[in-house]
Amino acid sequence: MTSSLSDPASSAGVQTSTPISSQLKAVTHKVPALFVAIGIIAIAYIVFPVIALALRVPWEDFAAIAQDPSTVELLKTTLSAAAWSTVIATLLGTALALWLSQLRRGAAAVRLLVYLPLAMPPVVSGLALTAFIGRRGLLAPVLNFFGWEFAFAFPGVVAAHVFVTLPFVVVAVDSALRQIDSEITASARGVGIGQWTILGRITLPTILPAIVTGLGLAFARSLGEFGTTITFAGSMPGVTRTLPLGIYLEREVSAENAYALSAILIGIAVLSLVVAGLPMLFTRPAPQRAHVLDDMDIDKLRALTRPVGDSPEIAVTSNGTTTRFPANKTTAIVGMNGSGKTTLVSLIAGRLTSSNFQLHDHTKVILLTQNPGLPKMA
């Protein structure tokens, strides 16, 4: 019997113009209908209030309200504060996430501290900033010396927004860093690539989509910040009054104007969230494809992997016992599972350190593990 589909790597069967790998689909398990219904209710609970708000917006007067000088002033303050706070939060958050990725002890505690602004009531966050960098705060003498003022000033708005948006950047970047195969950076260090080169040409390009996502989420969160801002920076027109504060005050005077301003804020927030989601649309994994492999040229492989020049002897001391690996020889390390073979070669290659281990020379040793990950330079 002849099959209509065949693997291109196989010499038997009928070859088709479309690779079989492109016709394969993963089998997915369906979610029970109960959870589908609950999910629909959840998304409806988010969408329908926004639709109800849109129905209340006086669209015939929307253009006039949007062009009003007071609205333009609110937009300038809001967008300026969001832009500054997003840049600062992205720089601080990316650096913090990079540090967290290398932190062994205490990483869980630091992550809890990062999440703390998400759990704190906004008013409490504002009071905390007042106690720290307010006019009579803990750092008041230092701020007065440099002539810096945060409370009831535009820098205070930025400071408040950074406090509440920083966790969004850290969470996004930290999650991406934990997905990077550690073997890739270890291999890069093993072949002599410096830490700044690894950071600039391997790590940062890899996590760039996560940085963009964190940036977009931080900007969107900054647009809607209210409680921390009004508690710490106040609501001074043209200085610290952002669009959410303006909406809160406007609802006491004109509900229609408040609905129109809310529509403007929601529109800007949606655009920022779209930007945050763009990396997910353009960073899809490459599809798996079948390839025909040629016969392996053993002699060519042996020539490519032959060391250049004479290799030195490697001598290591562990727990007082010295082991020597002769030069220009192939040495096999044999032992039962768990006897420490991988630990030994990792110590020799510099991937592990121990006070009971000593490498007697500074020979560069490259380790190729059973799960090789070679760095791809951006």
N, C-alpha and C positions, 0 to 999 in steps of 0.2 A: 504494500500500500504506500502511496506517495503522499507526503504531507504538503500542504500549500504554504506552510510557514517553516522556515528552517533558519538555523543560526548561521550567519555569514562565515563564522570561523570553521564550520563543518564542511567537509568535502562531499558529504552524502546529502541526498535530498534535492529539492528544487530550489534554486536561489531566487529570491524575490527582490524587487527594486527597493522595497522599504525594509530597513533592518528590523529584525524581530524585537529588539530592545525598545524601539519606538512604539510598538504595539502593546507592550506590557503595561498593565495597570495594577497598582497595589490594591489588595482586598481590604476594605475598611469595614469596621464594625459599626453598625448603626446605633445611635443613641435611642434609648426607649422613648416612646411617644410622649410620656409624661414629662420628661425633662425638656423635650422640644417645646411643649406647650408652656412650661414654666419660663423657658428662655424667651419665647415670644412675648409673654407678659412682661418680662424684665425690660426688653428693648422698647416695648410700647410705653412703659412707665417713664422711660427717658425721652422718647420722641414726642408723645402726645402733649406734654406740657409746653414743649417748644412750639408745636403747631398751634396750640391755644394762644400762646403769646403772640405768634405771628398774626393771628386773626384779630388781635386787639391793636395792632400797630396802625396808626393813621397814615396809610401809604400815600394818600393824596397830598399830605403835608410833609412827607418824609424828607424830600429834597430840601425844603426850606429849613427844617429842623437840623438836618445834617450840615448845612452851610452856615448856620447861626454862629456868630463869633464865640459865644460861650461853649458851643459844642466843639468847635475847632480848637479852642484852648484846652478843653478836657482831653481831646484826642492827642494833642501835642505832648501834654504831660504824661498821659498813659503810655503812648508808644515810646517816648524817650526813656521812661523808667523801665519799661519792658525790655527795650533793646540793651540798655546798660546792664540791667540785672541778669539778662540772659547770657551776655558775653562773660560777665564775671562768674556767674554760676557754672558756666560750661568749663571755663579754665580751672576753677577750684574743684569742681566735681570730677573732671577727667583726671586731674592730678591725684585727688583722693582715691579714686577707683584704682589707678595704677599702683598706688601704695598699698591698698587693700589686697590687691592680687598677689603681692609678695609677702604680706604679713601672715605669719603662721599663728603665733599666739596672740590672742586678743582681737582677732579679726571679727569674731561674732559680736563682741562688745562694741567695737567701733561701728559696726553696721547698725546695731540697735540705737546708738547715738545719732547716726545719720537719719534714721527713720523718726526720731523724736519730734521734729517740727511737724510731721504729718499727723501726729497724735495730739499735739498741744492745741488747745483752743486758741484761735487767732488773737483774742484779747490778751491771753497769757503770754503769747509770743511777743506782742507789743510791749508789755510790761517788762519782759526779760531784756529786750533791747534797750528800753529806757534805763534799766538798772545797770546795763553794761556800757553803752555809749551815749546815754542821755546827758543832759546838761549837768547833772549831779551824779552821773554814773561812775562806775568803777574806773573807767579810762578817761574820765573828764580832765584830770590834770594833763595827761599826755595830749589829748585833743586840743585843749586850750593853748598848750605850748606851740603846737603847729598851726593854730588858727583854724582848725577843722570843726565844723558844726553839722551834726546829723539831725538832732531832734527839731521838728517843725521846720525842716528845710528839705529841698529836693534830694540831696544825698541820703537823707533819712528814708525817703520813699524807696530809693534803690536798695538801701541796706535791708529794709523790711522785705522787699521782694526777693532778694538773694537768700534770705533766711528761709523762706517758704518754698523756693524753687530748687534749691541746691539738691535735696534728696532725689528729685526726678532725674537729674543728670547722673548722679552717682548710681542709682539703681539700674538705669539703662546701660551705662558703660561697664559697670561691675559685672552684670549678667553676661555681656559680650566677652569680657576678658576671661570669664570662667569657662567659656566655650572653646577658647583657643587651645589647640593641642600643645601641651607643654614640651612635647618631643621636638617641635619645630624650633622653639627658641633655644632649647638645650643643644640641638644640632648646630644652630647658628653660632652659639658661643663656642661649641667644640671646634668649629673650623676657623675660629679666630675673629669673628665679626664682633665689633665693639658694641657696648650697651646702647650708645646713642644711635648707632646705625640700625640696630635691632628695633629700637623704639620708633625711629623715623621711617624706616622702610619696610618693616614687617608688622609690628604691633599696631601702630596708629592707622595705617591703611586698612588693616583687617577690621578694626573696631569703628571705622569712620561712619558706617551706617548707624551704629548705635549712638555715636556722638550727635549726629544730625537728629535722630529721634529724640534724644534727651534735650537737645536744644529747642526743638519744636514744642515739646511738652512743657519745658520751663517757660517759654514765651507765652504759651496759652494760659498757664497757671498764673503768670504775672499779670496778664490782662484782667483777670478776675479777682485779684487780691483786694481785700477790703479791711477786715478786722485788724490785722497787724499794722497796716498803714495808718488807719485813722487813730489808733491808740498811740503809736509812736511818733508819727510825722504830722498828725492833725489833718485838717481839711481847709487849707489856705488856697483861695482861688488863684490860679496861675502859677502856683508854687508846688503844693503837695496834693491838690485835689485831682484825683484821677477819675476816669469814667465811672467805675463802680460807685465811688463816693458821690459823684454828680447824679447818678441814677437814684441813689438812696434819698438825696435831698429833693430831687425833682418830683419824686412820687408824692410828696406832701403838697406840691403846688399844682402839678399837671400830670395826671396819670398817662395821658396820651404821649406827652413828651418823654416820660420815663420809658414807655414801651418802645418808642422810636430809638432812644439811646440804647436800650437793651438789644434791639435788632442789630444796631451797628456793632456792638460788642460781640454778639454771637457770631456775626459774619466774619469779623477779624479772627475770632477764636477758631472758627471752622477752617479758615485758610491756613492758620498756623498748624492745626492738627493734620491737614492734608500734606503740608510740607514735612511734618514729622513722620508721616506714613509712606512718603515716597521711597525711602531706601528699601522698605519691605517689598515694593513692587518691582524694583530693578535689581535686587540681589537674590535672584533665585538660583538654587543649586543647578549645576550643569547636568543635563540628562545623561544617564548611563548609556553607553553605546558599545556594541561588540566590535572588537578589532581583530584582524587576522595577524597572528604573530609569526614572524619568520623563525627559522631554526636558529638557535643560539650559537654564536661563534665563540666557542670556549677559548681559543687561542687569542682572539682579539680582546675578550673580557679579561683574560689573565694579563695581557700587556697593559691594558688601561688601569688595572688595579695594582700593578707592580710598583712598589715604593721607589722613589727617585733617590739614589744614593744609598749609603749604608744606614741601617736603622740602629739606634743606640741600644744598649742594654738597659732594661728597666729594673730597678731594685726598690722594693717596698718593704716597710717594716710595720707589722701589725701585732700588737700585744707582745712585743719583744722578739717576735720571730721575723727574720728577714727572708723574703722570697725574691729570687732573681729570674727575670725573663730574658733568655739569651738573645743577643743581637742577631739579626738576619735568620731567625728561626721561627717556625710556626709552633706556638705553644697552645695546647688544649687544656682547659680547666674542666675537670670532670668531678662530678659529685652528685649526691642525691638532691631531690627537690628540697629547697629550704636550707641548703647547706651554706649559702652565702656567695654563690658564684657571681650573680648579678651585682650584689653589693660590692664585691671585690673590684670588678671591672669598673663600676661606677665611681669608686674611690680613686682608682688609677686615672680615670678620665676627668676627674675634678668635678663630677656632678654631685658627689657627696663629700662631706668633710667629717673628720673625727679626730679627737685629741689622741686616740690610740693608734692613729695611722700616719705614716710618714712616707712621702715619695722622695727619693734621694736625689732626684735631678728635676729640672724644669722642662722636661720633654713634653711637647704638646701631643696628647693622645686623643684621637677621635674615636668615639664609640658609636657603632651602628647597632641599634637594638632590634629586637624582634618586631617592634612596631615603629619602623623608621618614618620620620617626618622631616623632609628636607625643606629648608626655608626658601620661599619665593620672594625675591626682592621686587618691591614696587617701583 
